[in-house]
């Protein structure tokens, strides 16, 4: 037991001594060490910063999908790959029949696993619709969407004041609207908006509800929105219903999250039957869950991150070559020191450990600076833009492991070269 404790103390002192030698060597060659560390610092900082940005992006996407409901199933005219500008729409998909409100009614009637079915059509910002109050103040390009009453259930819309639409608003195409926080802030900064008029290109719309504030995702506000009854939307912009592009979105909320796959099968069966498709014919509509959309988005961002990290790894390779080079130079410069240590009883393992620890210390210091700079970049982005960039703990551990591993790989050959020095020849070296 006493021998074991003595051995552990000896090993601890041995490691401490090697680290002290390494620190003295770095201090003795400050400029050379700094230039050598630069590649390690840049590589590790790039990896940490990239992981921080990807983690922040995924966090924002998760937040956006949670606002819309991750279990919602979406029925669209085009396949998921081409929906919402995902790519150039092939001619075959352009000729597909438009979705209709009759499709939504059929889904309400036949689906057994659906809690609610909603329809909506939209005008995106920049649509040319001026939204003003009675004194001429204008909202900044709000997103205008025509929705059914079920939209509030499917999208988990929360009304902070007033009410959402009822079926009577649909039947009578009432000129009413529910507005988001950004619209309230611009048009009614010091007034209660309920019951007041908002003018769409001069057409009066009465405010019946105010939405709860949601914030923003990736710099885009979720509160710069206006909802109007679906029937009113079709009355005001009838040409959108006849457009060949994706002009109607049908969204279905399952009764339970685990019912999503079976619900997609039900939707597919009902739509194929309504369109008279033969078993050999492909679907002429697109259906996808929000969760699969989220997974696809994560796959894309993670793929981009992998490529960027691979590029950043080149800096680590360059840094590793620099460390190997400086360690080989150090072995040559300290040949006499090696001879003296061997003459005093140092073994090959002692010499190899000394130079290997020096290489690991060198890259470890670079890794620490790289982690600090990488975290600083993420924090700077967060402070300047509000983007939720944050490095997870595993990325910091990865940064330490990569820098240490680079030191081990780069320092192994110089350490072995030093250990193989003949003490007699080393003492004669000038």
N, C-alpha and C positions, 0 to 999 in steps of 0.2 A: 504493500500500500504506500509506504514512504517513498519507495523507488518510483512508483507511478506518479506521485505528486511532484517529485523532483523532475521527472521527465517532462511533465506538462509545463512546469515553470521554465524549464530550459527551452522548450519549443516556443513558449510565449515570448521569452526574452530574445530568442533568435529571430522571430518574426518582427518584433519591435525594432531590433537592430537593423534589419534589412530595410524596413520602411524608413528609418532614419537615414540610412545610406542613400536611399532613393530620393528623399526630400533634399538632402544636401547636394546631390547631383543635379536636381532640377534647379535649385537656387544658384548653383555655380554656372549654369548655362541657361540663363533666363530667356534670352532672345531665341536661341535654338530650340529650347523646350516649347516656347510660345508658338513658334512657327510649326513645330511638329504637332502640337495639340490642336491647331486650327482646323484640320480636317475632321478630327474626332468631334470637336465642338459643333461644327457646322452640321455634320451628319446626325448626331444625337438631337440637336436642336430642331433640325428639319423633321425628324421622325416624331418628336414630341408635339411640335406645332401642328403637323398634319393630323395626327391622331386627335388632338384637341379640336380642330376644326370639323373633322368627320364626326366626332362624338357630339359636338354642338349641333351639327346639321341633322344627325339622326334624332337628337332630342327635340329639335324643332319640328321635324316630320312627325314624330310620335305625338307631340302636342297638337299639331294640326289634325291628325287623324282621330285623336281622342275627342276633339271638338265636334267632329262629324260622326263619331260613332264607329269604332273599329269593326263591329260585327255587321254593319250595313252591307247589303248586297245591291250592286248597281247594275241596272239593265240599260244598255245604250245601243245606238244604231251601229257603231263601229266596234271592231274588236279592241280589247284593252290596249294593245300595242299602239293603236292609232288614235285612241281617245285623247281629247284635250291636247291636241298638237303633238302627240307622241311620235309622229312620223308622217311621211307622205302617204295619204290614203290611196290604196290601189283602186283602179277603175271598177273592179267587181264590187267593192264595198260602197263606192259612191252610188251605185245603182240599187242599193238595198232600199226596201220600203222604210219610210219613217215610222218611228214609234208613235202611237196615238194614245189618247186618253181612254179609248176603248180597250187597248191592251192592259192599261192599269186597272180598269174595272174588272176585266176577266181575271187578272191575277188576284184581285181582292176576293173574287168569288170562289176561285178554285184552289188557291194555296191553303194548305192546312197548317203549315209551320210558320206562317207570317203573322206578326203582331200588327203591323201597319204597312201600308203601301202609299207612297207619296209621289207627286209629279212636280217638276219645276222646269221653267224655261228662264233664260237669263239674258240680260244686257250687261256686258262687262264694261269696266271703266274705259273712257274714251269713246263711248257710243254716240256722243253728240247730244245727249239729253241734258238740258240745263235744269238743275234742281235748285229752286230758290224759295225764300220765305216771302212774306208780304212786303218787306222793306227792300228787297232786292239782293240780300246776302245769298251767296251761291255756295253750295256744297262742292267739294273737290272730287268730281268724277266718281260718285258712289256706284257700287255694284247693285244693279236693280234686278230683282228676281221675282218672277211670278210663281207663287207656291199654292199648294192645297193645304187645308187645315192639318192633314196628317204629317206635313213637313216638320212641324214642331216636335212631334213624337219621334220621327225617324232621325232627325238631326240633333235631338236633345236641345232644342232652342229654348232659352230661358228668357221670359219677359219680366223685366224689373218693375215696370209700371204700365198700367193699362191691360190690354188683352191681345191675344193672337186672333187669327181669323176663324170664323165659324162657317158652317155650310151655307148660311144665309148670304154671306159675303160672296160665295161662289155663285149661288143661284142668281143673284141680282147684280153681279159684277160691280160691286160697290166701289166707289172711288175712295178707298181707304189705304192706309199704309202703316207698317211697323218699321221704325227706324233705329239704326245703331247709334252707339255713343258718339262716334266722330261726327255724324250728321247733326245730332243734338247740340254738340259743342259749337258747331259753326252757325247753325240756323237759329238755335234757341239758347244762347249762352246764359241768359238770366231770366228765362221764362219757362213755365211749365208747357211742354210741347203738346200734351194731350188735348185733343179737340181743335188744335190750330191747323191752318192750311199750309201745305207744301205744294209748290207749283212745278209740274213736269212740263217744260216747254209751254208754260202758261196754263196748263190744265190743272185745276185745283184737286188736291188729294188730302183727305182729312187724316191726321195722325191719331191712331187708336191704341198704339202701344210703343213702348221703348224697350229695346233689348238690353240685357245685362252685358256689361263690358267684358270682352274676351281678351283683349291685348293684340299682339301681333306675332306673326311667324315669318322668320327670314326677312324681316323688314317690311312685310306686307301686313297692313292692318286688317284684323278680322271684324272691326267695328264700323268700317266705312261701307255699310250695306243698307239697302232699303228693300223690304219685302212688300209685295202687293198681291191681292187675290189673283189666282191663276186665270180666271175668266176675264178679269179686268186687263191683265197683261195681253191676252189674245185680242181683246177689243182694241187696245191702243197700238199694238204692233202686230197686225195680222200677217204680215209677210214673213215673219220669223217662223210661224207655224208651217209655212209652205216651203221653207228653205230646204235645199238638198243636203245641207250639212247637219250636224248633230243638233237638233233643235228641241229635243225633249229628253229629259232624264227621269227615269223611273227608279226609285230607291225603295228597297224592301227591308224592313227590320224583322229579324227572326224572333220567335218567342223565347228561344234560349240560344246562347252563344254556340253550344255544341251542335245546333241544328243547321248551321250554315251550309255544310256540304250537301245535306239532303235537300235543303231549301233551293240551292242552285240547281239540283236535278229536277225539282218540281217546276221551277221557273222555265227551265229549258224544255221540259215536256209540254207545258202549257203553250209556250210560244211556238214551238214546232207544230203543234196541232192547229193553232190559230192560222199559221201561214201555210199549212198543207204541205209541209216538207216530207219527202220520202226518206226512208231510212238511209239510203245511199247519199243523200244530199247533205252538204254541210250546213251548219247554222248560219242564218243570214242576220244575225244580231250578236251583240257582245254582252256577256254577263260575267261579273267578277265581284269578289268580296273586297271590302276595304283592307282586310288583313293581307290578302294576296297582293294588293297594290302596295301596301307598306313593305312587304317582303321584297317585292321587285325593286322598290326604291332603295331599300337597304343594300340589295345585291349590287346595284349600279354604283352607289356611293362607296361601298366597300371595295369594289373592283378598281375604282378610280384611286382610292386611298392606297391600295396595294401597289399600283403602278407608281404613284408618287413616292411611296416609301422605298420602292426598289431603286428609283432614281436617287433618292437621298442616301441610299446605302453605298452609292459610288463614292460619296465623300468619305464614308467610313473606310472603304477599301483603300482610298488614297491616303487617309490618315494612318491606316495600319501599315502601309508601305513606308510612310515617313517614320513611324515608330521603329520599324525593323531597321531602317537605314541608320537612324541616330543611335540605336543600340549597338549595331555593328561598329560604328565609329567609336562609340564609348568603349567597347571591348578592346579595340586597337589602341586607343589612347591610354587605357588603364592596364595594359599588359604587365607592366612592372608591378603594379598593385596586386594583380592576380598572383604573380610569382611570389611576392612577399607573403600573401595570405596562405598560399599552399606550403611555403617553407615553414610557416608557423603552425601548420597542422590542419588547415582547412581542407576538407574533402571536395571531390567533384560536385557532390550534392550541395555543399555549402555555397560554392561559387555559382552553380546554376541557379540556386534559389535566390541569391543576391541579385542577379541580373534579371531574373524572371519577375521578382517582386518589383524591381525598378520599372520594368515595362508596364506591369499592371498598374502601378501607382501613377505613372505618367498618363495612361489612358483613362484611369479612374478619375483623375483630376479633370481631364477634358470632358468626361461624361457628366460630372457634376455641373461644370459650367454650361454644358449643352442642355442639361435638364432645366437649369435656371433660365437660360435664354429662351428655351422652348415654352416653358410655362409663362414667361414674361410676354412672349408674342401672343399667346392665347388670351392672357389677361388684358393686354392692350387692345386687341380686337373686341373683346367684351366691353371694355370701357368706352371705346370710340363709337361702336355700332350697336351695342346691346345684343350682339350675337352671342348665344350661350356657349362659347367655346370653353371647354374644361377637359383637362387631361385626366383620364381614369388612372387609378393607382397602378393597374397592371402595366400601363405604358411607361410609368416612371421606373418600375422594377425592370421592364424590358430595356430601358435606356442604360441602367446600371449594368445589367447582364451583358448587353451588346458591347459596351465600352470595355468591360472587364475581359470579355471573351476576345475582343480585338487585341488587347494587351497580351493575353496568354498566347494567342496565335502568332502575333508579331514578335514577341520576345523569346519564343522557344528556341529558334535557331541561333540567335546571338548568345543565349544562355548556354546552349550546348557547346557552342564554339569556345566560349570562355572557360567552361568546365574542362575541355580537352587540352587546354594549354599545358605545355610541358613546363614545370616550375623552373628548371635550369635555364631553358631558352627564354622564359618570361623575365627572369632576373637579369639576363644579358641584354634585354631589349632596350634600345635607346629611342 
